[in-house]
Amino acid sequence: LLLIGVMMALYTNVIAQPKKLLGGDVSLLPSYEAQNTVYKDFNGRKVSFLPFVKQQGWNAIRVRLFVDPNNAPGDHKDEGVCQDLAYVIKLSRQVKKAGMQLMLDFHYSDTWADPGKQFTPKTWEQADKQALIDSVYAYTRRTLQAMKKAGVAPELIQVGNEITNGLLWPTGKLDPTSDENWDTVTDFLKAGCRACREICPKAQIIIHTEKAGDWDITKSYYQHLRRYGVDYDIIGLSYYPMWHKSIPNLGKTLDKLAWLFPDKPVMIVETAAYYSHENDYWAKPDQYAEFYPISVEGQTQYTQELVEELNKHHNVTGLFWWFPEENGFGNTVTKGWLNRGLFNNKTGQALPALKELSRFR
């Protein structure tokens, strides 16, 4: 009887643990494939991207969606802004065919939505608050209906991208430490979440912010969501070492989230680290080397330490690398190199950090 009791306890503990998701935002993969980009494994042998990363333990892929990327500035298009609904459906079919879960990332903009810019889509610019609420609902619903009809309904949905400072500016702009304008921002989020629940009731909804290194802001943000009754499932965080402080500091944020929001799992929906600054239009030679050297070894060390930290936190159920598919070898998909991917821009060969990520699962 004692043995049965122990076995039952172990079984209960196992089934209680949520499934961990490991993957990346590979939103530019079709553009690389269109230029016949060659991806190589760790030994330099040619591989197909999705089957290869699946062999490394990946079971989920994140894909971004813009309202109308044709309206994006030219320099943003050069950086990879091209993901309209048709593009996303095509890529999502590849993800599903590979047997992986799909995370859809609504930007609610025609271009990049991040802490410094949350531009209202061009066709919504003249809308008042109520019209914007209606637009978010109708657009989210229409998009998910199209994806469902195409057989690519997402398992996870981000309602907004890095929205600590709000979304749909200027109407939905806010200071996360202030109590002002939360009714507007949460009305936008509620509209998007309601559409998700109606069309994809089994999908998990993520609210994504990017201040993992600042506990006061992170706490204030998700407390406001709770106060205003926003219906979502998962706290999504961006964590980049060059902007969000040290990994131990991230660990403190994760511990506090587990205590304050025990009903909300956490996913790191964006992370990455530099392995080079070669042909990099956005960084200087020694920039961002505060915690890790700008080298293949530095990127590998970062990944080792991040995974080690995340595995200490039972509330962390997902880890996604941003732009892992970057591969400048023999193509001109982007005008410059970011050098934060998981394949060497000079050779197309998989970097050691990709192997380290598998330890998360």
BELHUGI-V716829 format. One record per backbone hydrogen bond with DSSP energy under -1.0 kcal/mol. CO is the residue of the C=O (numbers start at 1). NH is the residue of the N-H. E is the energy in kcal/mol with one decimal. If there is no record, write none. Layout:
co={CO	CO}
nh={NH	NH}
e={E	E}
This chain:
co={1	2	3	4	5	6	7	8	9	10	11	12	21	22	22	23	24	25	26	28	29	30	32	33	39	40	41	45	48	49	50	51	53	54	59	61	62	63	65	68	69	73	74	76	77	82	83	84	85	86	87	88	89	90	91	92	93	94	95	96	101	102	102	103	104	105	109	114	117	118	121	122	124	128	129	130	131	132	133	134	135	136	137	138	139	140	141	142	143	144	145	146	147	148	155	156	157	158	158	163	165	168	170	172	175	181	182	183	184	185	186	187	188	189	190	191	192	193	194	195	196	200	204	205	205	206	207	208	209	211	214	215	216	217	218	219	220	221	222	223	224	225	234	235	236	237	237	240	240	246	247	248	249	250	251	252	253	254	255	256	257	261	265	266	267	267	268	270	271	277	279	284	293	295	296	297	298	299	300	301	302	303	304	305	306	307	309	310	313	315	317	318	319	321	323	324	328	339	342	344	348	349	351	352	353	356	357	358}
nh={5	6	7	8	9	10	11	12	13	14	15	16	319	59	60	321	62	323	29	32	33	34	37	36	47	350	44	41	52	53	54	55	58	57	101	103	26	105	107	71	72	77	78	81	80	84	66	88	89	90	91	92	93	94	95	96	97	98	100	99	61	155	156	63	158	65	67	117	114	169	124	125	127	132	133	134	135	136	137	138	139	140	141	142	143	144	145	146	147	148	149	150	152	151	204	104	206	106	160	166	174	172	173	167	178	185	186	187	188	189	190	191	192	193	194	195	196	197	198	199	200	203	157	233	234	159	236	163	238	214	218	219	220	221	222	223	224	225	226	227	228	230	207	267	209	269	270	243	244	250	251	252	253	254	255	256	257	258	259	260	261	264	235	317	237	269	320	239	322	280	337	287	295	299	300	301	302	303	304	305	306	307	308	309	310	311	312	313	316	266	21	268	23	25	326	342	331	275	351	348	40	344	354	356	357	359	360	361}
e={-2.4	-2.3	-2.4	-2.6	-2.1	-2.4	-2.6	-2.7	-2.2	-2.1	-2.4	-1.3	-2.1	-2.4	-1.4	-2.3	-2.6	-1.4	-2.2	-1.7	-2.7	-2.2	-2.1	-1.9	-2.8	-1.4	-1.6	-2.8	-2.0	-2.6	-2.1	-1.6	-2.1	-1.7	-2.8	-2.9	-1.3	-2.9	-2.1	-2.2	-1.6	-1.9	-1.9	-1.7	-1.2	-1.5	-2.7	-2.4	-2.7	-2.0	-2.3	-2.8	-1.8	-1.2	-2.0	-2.6	-2.4	-1.8	-1.9	-1.7	-2.5	-1.5	-2.1	-2.8	-3.5	-2.2	-2.5	-1.4	-2.9	-2.8	-1.9	-1.1	-1.9	-2.4	-2.3	-2.4	-2.2	-2.7	-2.1	-2.8	-2.9	-2.3	-2.6	-2.7	-2.5	-2.3	-2.3	-2.0	-2.2	-2.6	-2.5	-1.6	-3.0	-1.4	-2.6	-2.6	-3.1	-2.1	-1.2	-1.9	-1.6	-2.2	-1.5	-1.3	-2.2	-1.9	-2.8	-1.5	-1.9	-2.2	-2.8	-1.9	-2.0	-2.9	-2.6	-1.7	-1.8	-2.6	-2.0	-2.3	-2.6	-1.8	-2.7	-2.2	-2.5	-2.1	-2.6	-2.5	-1.5	-2.1	-2.3	-3.3	-2.2	-2.4	-2.1	-2.2	-2.0	-1.8	-1.8	-2.6	-2.2	-2.4	-2.1	-2.5	-2.5	-1.4	-1.2	-1.5	-2.6	-1.7	-2.4	-1.6	-1.7	-2.4	-2.2	-2.2	-2.3	-2.0	-1.5	-2.8	-2.9	-2.0	-2.6	-2.6	-2.7	-1.2	-2.6	-2.7	-3.0	-1.7	-2.7	-1.5	-1.8	-2.5	-2.1	-2.6	-2.4	-2.2	-2.4	-2.5	-2.7	-2.5	-2.2	-2.0	-2.9	-2.2	-1.7	-1.7	-1.5	-3.5	-2.7	-2.5	-2.3	-2.7	-1.1	-1.9	-1.1	-2.0	-2.6	-3.4	-2.6	-3.0	-1.6	-1.7	-1.7	-1.6	-2.3	-1.1}
